[in-house]
């Protein structure tokens, strides 16, 4: 198996593990994914498919794109830290833990989109 394919498989296994466990640990802090309704998950997935290639190249300029704001709102309403939804913690959480943000967002986009990956696979 080629190194790139192995990396993809390892990444998919990590995403699946977080999805199944419902928890992602970033810098020692645990983020718990709540159950989501299909409509919200679909919105996150649609956004993710639009920016996935960009994110894979390390271009995270989408974070400042107005179309990301409603997706970030869905994510923040769907993930808890210390039993509080991120939406309730507000920006204070990210002010306190800015080093978690990029890893959290990229993880959340893929974990929330995970149920669609089988259906989206064309190869």
Helices and strands as residue ranges (DSSP letters): H 3-21, E 23-26, E 29-33, H 38-56, G 61-64, H 66-76, E 79-81, E 84-85, H 86-89, H 91-96, H 98-120
